[in-house]
Amino acid sequence: MRGDGNPDDRLLKKQIMVLNRHLPQRRKTLKELLEEEKPHVIGTDGSRHRFKKNELDKISSMIPEVSWGRLKLPLYIEISSQMSGFRIKGKLECELVCQILNKEDCGEEIYIYRGDTKIVRRELPTTSQHIFLIK
């Protein structure tokens, strides 16, 4: 056996990796995606994840053009057994989610709950993804 921890911990980490295999190798900025004819990212499993142009246009109308080069997509909705609720990190990401949810108090990190997550996923189905975290 390897000496890098509890076998149960290693198994859990492997399972989380399987859950996250859909995540992109590299996220792209909104600006990059708007310039592509067929906007997409490549997943760690080699799959191609396409973004709908109308969603990208919607997002571009919600944030200033000077910020398009800083907003990375897909937007991550973080899930962890350590948290109650879901976390969104990043100033632009939080501003975007707060606009969708009609919330005013936004910082660089917000926590939302299941009902809010459903709204975000309904509004941004191809530009948001769940990411599972393990601590």
Residue frames relative to the residue before (quaternion, step in Angstrom):
aa qw qx qy qz dx dy dz
M 1.0000 0.0000 0.0000 0.0000 0.00 0.00 0.00
R 0.5009 -0.6397 0.4898 0.3163 3.51 -1.13 0.62
G 0.4253 -0.7298 0.4868 0.2225 3.52 -1.14 0.64
D 0.5127 0.6763 -0.4089 0.3356 3.62 1.12 0.52
G 0.8370 -0.1907 0.0684 0.5084 3.58 0.86 0.90
N 0.7345 -0.4118 0.3467 0.4131 3.44 -1.44 0.03
P 0.5186 -0.6542 0.4465 0.3222 3.63 -0.90 0.88
D 0.6204 0.5390 -0.3436 0.4544 3.60 1.07 -0.67
D 0.6370 0.5224 -0.3213 0.4670 3.58 1.04 -0.79
R 0.6499 0.5119 -0.3164 0.4642 3.58 0.96 -0.85
L 0.6438 0.5178 -0.3191 0.4643 3.59 0.98 -0.82
L 0.6514 0.5109 -0.3103 0.4673 3.58 0.95 -0.87
K 0.6474 0.5164 -0.3187 0.4611 3.59 0.95 -0.84
K 0.6404 0.5157 -0.3220 0.4693 3.59 1.02 -0.79
Q 0.6516 0.5149 -0.3134 0.4605 3.57 0.99 -0.82
I 0.6348 0.5126 -0.3217 0.4803 3.58 1.03 -0.77
M 0.6217 0.5368 -0.3359 0.4610 3.59 1.01 -0.78
V 0.6369 0.5164 -0.3228 0.4728 3.58 1.01 -0.80
L 0.6524 0.5153 -0.3114 0.4602 3.59 0.97 -0.84
N 0.7396 0.4129 -0.2113 0.4876 3.59 1.10 -0.70
R 0.3939 0.7593 -0.4633 0.2317 3.61 1.20 0.05
H 0.6036 0.5732 -0.3455 0.4333 3.59 1.24 -0.35
L 0.5291 0.6580 -0.4046 0.3513 3.59 1.22 -0.36
P 0.5428 -0.6482 0.4214 0.3281 3.58 -1.05 0.68
Q 0.5657 -0.5638 0.4808 0.3618 3.52 -1.26 0.54
R 0.7741 -0.0229 0.0562 0.6302 3.54 1.11 -0.84
R 0.3353 -0.7176 0.5697 0.2193 3.54 -0.90 0.92
K 0.2977 -0.7447 0.5714 0.1740 3.56 -1.18 0.59
T 0.5212 -0.6199 0.4776 0.3405 3.54 -1.22 0.47
L 0.6490 -0.5003 0.4003 0.4102 3.53 -1.28 0.41
K 0.6273 0.5489 -0.3315 0.4419 3.58 0.97 -0.84
E 0.6565 0.5062 -0.3095 0.4658 3.60 0.89 -0.93
L 0.6886 0.4985 -0.2834 0.4440 3.56 0.88 -0.99
L 0.6433 0.5247 -0.3240 0.4537 3.60 1.01 -0.75
E 0.6671 0.5035 -0.2920 0.4650 3.59 1.16 -0.58
E 0.6206 0.5581 -0.3413 0.4323 3.61 1.22 -0.37
E 0.5099 -0.6368 0.4857 0.3140 3.56 -1.10 0.74
K 0.7689 0.0934 -0.0433 0.6310 3.57 1.03 -0.85
P 0.2017 -0.8296 0.5081 0.1140 3.60 0.18 1.27
H 0.1876 0.7797 -0.5685 0.1833 3.55 -0.82 1.07
V 0.1786 -0.7078 0.6597 0.1785 3.51 -1.44 0.10
I 0.3893 -0.6911 0.5537 0.2534 3.56 -1.25 0.43
G 0.3940 -0.7376 0.5067 0.2094 3.57 -0.82 1.04
T 0.6426 -0.5209 0.3877 0.4067 3.55 -1.25 0.33
D 0.6657 0.4752 -0.2967 0.4929 3.56 1.23 -0.42
G 0.6007 -0.5921 0.3458 0.4111 3.59 1.30 0.14
S 0.5229 0.6387 -0.4191 0.3782 3.60 1.23 -0.12
R 0.3861 -0.6970 0.5558 0.2370 3.54 -1.24 0.50
H 0.1346 -0.7727 0.6177 0.0578 3.56 -0.83 1.04
R 0.1794 -0.8067 0.5589 0.0685 3.56 -0.57 1.19
F 0.2948 -0.7281 0.5967 0.1641 3.50 -1.20 0.71
K 0.4258 -0.6781 0.5307 0.2780 3.57 -1.03 0.76
K 0.5284 -0.6571 0.4469 0.2988 3.55 -0.90 1.00
N 0.6615 0.5182 -0.3293 0.4307 3.59 0.92 -0.84
E 0.6157 0.5256 -0.3460 0.4742 3.60 1.14 -0.54
L 0.6447 0.5105 -0.3141 0.4744 3.56 0.98 -0.85
D 0.6410 0.5128 -0.3165 0.4753 3.58 1.02 -0.79
K 0.6282 0.5363 -0.3292 0.4576 3.57 1.01 -0.82
I 0.6652 0.4927 -0.2966 0.4762 3.58 0.91 -0.96
S 0.6643 0.5152 -0.3140 0.4412 3.59 0.92 -0.88
S 0.6541 0.4915 -0.3209 0.4770 3.60 1.14 -0.49
M 0.6750 0.5151 -0.2832 0.4459 3.59 1.24 -0.38
I 0.7657 0.2536 -0.1681 0.5667 3.60 1.17 -0.40
P 0.6035 -0.5811 0.3932 0.3789 3.61 -1.09 0.59
E 0.6003 -0.5993 0.4009 0.3462 3.56 -1.07 0.79
V 0.6124 0.5592 -0.3587 0.4286 3.61 1.05 -0.65
S 0.6882 0.4777 -0.2758 0.4713 3.62 1.21 -0.40
W 0.4432 0.7248 -0.4439 0.2849 3.59 1.23 -0.19
G 0.6834 0.4935 -0.2811 0.4588 3.59 1.06 -0.69
R 0.6909 0.4618 -0.2768 0.4825 3.59 1.28 -0.15
L 0.6278 0.5301 -0.3447 0.4539 3.61 1.17 -0.46
K 0.1570 -0.7997 0.5757 0.0667 3.56 -0.57 1.17
L 0.1193 -0.7894 0.6014 0.0293 3.51 -1.02 0.93
P 0.4921 -0.1278 -0.8602 -0.0389 1.53 -2.19 1.13
L 0.5528 -0.5669 0.5047 0.3440 3.51 -1.33 0.49
Y 0.2751 -0.7807 0.5404 0.1512 3.58 -0.79 1.00
I 0.1515 -0.7231 0.6693 0.0790 3.51 -1.04 0.95
E 0.2134 -0.8354 0.5000 0.0815 3.55 -0.21 1.33
I 0.1061 -0.7682 0.6309 0.0232 3.52 -1.03 0.97
S 0.0915 0.7897 -0.5994 0.0937 3.56 -0.85 1.00
S 0.5154 -0.6295 0.4786 0.3300 3.55 -1.11 0.63
Q 0.6119 0.5694 -0.3333 0.4362 3.58 1.26 -0.33
M 0.7318 0.3917 -0.2117 0.5159 3.59 1.24 -0.39
S 0.2738 -0.6678 0.6426 0.2573 3.51 -1.25 0.41
G 0.7546 0.2694 -0.2382 0.5489 3.54 -0.57 1.10
F 0.5025 -0.6250 0.5182 0.2970 3.50 -1.39 -0.15
R 0.2772 -0.7803 0.5420 0.1429 3.57 -1.03 0.77
I 0.1267 -0.7217 0.6754 0.0827 3.49 -1.22 0.76
K 0.1021 -0.8018 0.5880 0.0318 3.59 -0.85 1.01
G 0.6764 0.4708 -0.3844 0.4160 3.52 -1.20 0.69
K 0.5520 -0.6514 0.4167 0.3119 3.54 -0.90 0.98
L 0.7083 0.4473 -0.2704 0.4744 3.61 0.76 -1.01
E 0.6329 0.5415 -0.3239 0.4487 3.55 0.99 -0.87
C 0.6730 0.4910 -0.2859 0.4736 3.57 0.95 -0.92
E 0.6267 0.5321 -0.3376 0.4584 3.59 0.99 -0.79
L 0.6493 0.5242 -0.3050 0.4589 3.56 0.97 -0.90
V 0.6836 0.4757 -0.2833 0.4756 3.58 0.84 -0.99
C 0.6469 0.5206 -0.3239 0.4535 3.60 0.96 -0.80
Q 0.6235 0.5191 -0.3439 0.4728 3.60 1.05 -0.67
I 0.6559 0.5130 -0.3113 0.4580 3.56 0.95 -0.88
L 0.7539 0.3867 -0.1942 0.4944 3.57 0.98 -0.90
N 0.3836 -0.7394 0.4637 0.3020 3.61 1.31 -0.03
K 0.3937 0.6794 -0.5068 0.3559 3.56 0.93 0.99
E 0.3430 -0.7682 0.5092 0.1812 3.55 -1.05 0.74
D 0.7162 0.4558 -0.2586 0.4609 3.58 0.98 -0.78
C 0.2062 0.7910 -0.5439 0.1900 3.58 0.02 1.30
G 0.1197 -0.7690 0.6251 0.0602 3.51 -1.04 0.83
E 0.7205 -0.3854 0.3177 0.4810 3.52 -1.01 -0.88
E 0.7556 0.1629 -0.1332 0.6203 3.55 1.34 0.10
I 0.0326 0.7905 -0.6106 0.0361 3.56 -0.86 0.98
Y 0.2778 -0.7174 0.6114 0.1856 3.51 -1.30 0.46
I 0.0607 -0.7796 0.6232 0.0117 3.51 -0.95 0.95
Y 0.3746 -0.7340 0.5270 0.2080 3.53 -1.24 0.36
R 0.7980 -0.3747 0.1834 0.4349 3.53 -1.31 0.28
G 0.6632 0.5099 -0.3152 0.4481 3.60 0.86 -0.91
D 0.6542 0.5033 -0.2968 0.4802 3.56 1.03 -0.84
T 0.6340 0.5383 -0.3266 0.4490 3.56 1.00 -0.83
K 0.6239 0.5390 -0.3354 0.4558 3.57 1.00 -0.78
I 0.6465 0.5130 -0.3158 0.4681 3.58 1.00 -0.84
V 0.6568 0.5062 -0.3113 0.4641 3.60 0.88 -0.94
R 0.6891 0.4747 -0.2859 0.4670 3.60 0.85 -0.92
R 0.6281 0.5199 -0.3381 0.4701 3.61 1.07 -0.63
E 0.7064 0.4568 -0.2548 0.4768 3.59 0.99 -0.87
L 0.8028 0.1703 -0.0555 0.5686 3.58 1.07 -0.77
P 0.0134 0.8670 -0.4980 -0.0049 3.62 0.69 0.99
T 0.7630 0.3453 -0.2198 0.5003 3.62 0.97 -0.69
T 0.7177 0.4445 -0.2552 0.4715 3.59 1.19 -0.35
S 0.6964 0.3505 -0.2847 0.5579 3.58 1.26 0.30
Q 0.0283 -0.7902 0.6122 -0.0054 3.56 -1.13 0.69
H 0.4452 -0.6440 0.5486 0.2936 3.51 -1.25 0.55
I 0.0723 -0.7580 0.6462 0.0510 3.53 -1.13 0.71
F 0.2752 -0.7728 0.5568 0.1304 3.54 -0.85 1.03
L 0.1586 -0.8015 0.5744 0.0505 3.55 -0.80 1.08
I 0.1070 -0.7529 0.6440 0.0833 3.53 -1.24 0.54
K 0.1977 -0.7872 0.5772 0.0897 3.54 -0.91 0.92
